[in-house]
Amino acid sequence: MKIFLVKTVVVFIAVFILFQLTIGSAINEIENSISSVSNSAKREMLKEKLKEEMKKGIEKENYFTEEERTLISKFLKKILKELELIDPNR
């Protein structure tokens, strides 16, 4: 009975350590990102950074290169074509 308890404790500790090294670290990262978004100071900093990036984008003459324009155009045309197949009444 004593050997069974020792083996059970060792297996439990090994599984716990394995869980913490794999899934536990991912959960901690998600918790940290959620807590940073819930912090009002971090949200304000994120808003300011987003505003700065939007201002930089507005100041640019062209948002995309010629290659990007053709790729996006083809992609949007394909999506519109597929949407027309889904709902032919529109």
Secondary structure, 3 states (H helix, E strand, C coil): CHHHHHHHHHHHHHHHHHHHHHHHHHHHHHHHHHHHHHCHHHHHHHHHHHHHHHHHHHHCCCCCCHHHHHHHHHHHHHHHHHHHHHCCCC
